[in-house]
């Protein structure tokens, strides 16, 4: 697994419920409970955040702690770009989902002239902007930063203070805006939406696969269709939110939703997605042990994470073998 690099983002600045910054350590403890040495096999690096902001009353009601989130975006984007350029596949473990915007920015920075695709495995669309958010929590906005959308026609909020310039910094991270086109986005497990998000998805006919469709059509067939939809993309970013699983299985996450994936289904979905050689970044997010009991959520999620990592490692190994054979053939 030398070609993988874990990037730890122990930040919960974008979340509304405290505790997600502890999710990474909860997952490591779960690996020990499983008796699995996975975390000892992969090198890691950590992204610092401005956690002191959690002890202050949020100044920007409709984009809470956005100034700190900007810094997380910048640091994570740089780390992802650097690791890709070094030949690694970044495996991001993040506290809350807001940091995905920084991860996508890093992938785009590594492939600035190519179209990138995003596979978003999540109960939520995370397409809100400060203009439409009902909560002000930025973990509901990362895809909007990548797509550079505001939903101004559906504005619900009058933005306060310097929210707008900070929001513009998130959208323009890396001086590439937008980083993602709506036709290059695929949702899996989506089931909890709000009006602005529903409108955007319908308007742009964004490809989505519900849990019911996965079961009706078969996971292998459904994922193959999704990957075909993204066939023109040079690199893929795969984000797995723990709340894509059924609420009964994941009490230790901030916004659980019923009718989600089973553990076995999640493992099969990730196997089919991550074996695609275009995957250049994989993220797992939104574990919150403070909402859990005896770390049961992390214990259930760890085998999913392990399956994803092992699939990535095999994919990278096959790719290197193929490249080596191609080089030998060229020499002949």
Secondary structure, 3 states (H helix, E strand, C coil): CCCEEEEEECCCCCCCCCCHHHHHHHHHHHHHHCCCCHHHCCCEEEECCCHHHHHCCCCCCCCCCHHHHHHHHHHHHHHHHHHHHCCCEEEEEECCHHHHHHHHHHHHHHCCCCCEEEEEECCECCCCCCCCCCCCCHHHCHHHHHHCCCCHHHCCCCCCCCHHHHHHHHHCHHHCCCCCCHHHEEEECCCECCHHHHHHHHHHCCEEECHHHHHHHCHHHHHHHHHHHCCCCCEEEEEEEHHHEECCCCCCCCCCECCCECHHHHHHHHHHHHCCCCEEEEEEECCCHHHCCCCHHHHHHHHHHHHHHHHHHHHHHHHHHHHHHHHHHHHC
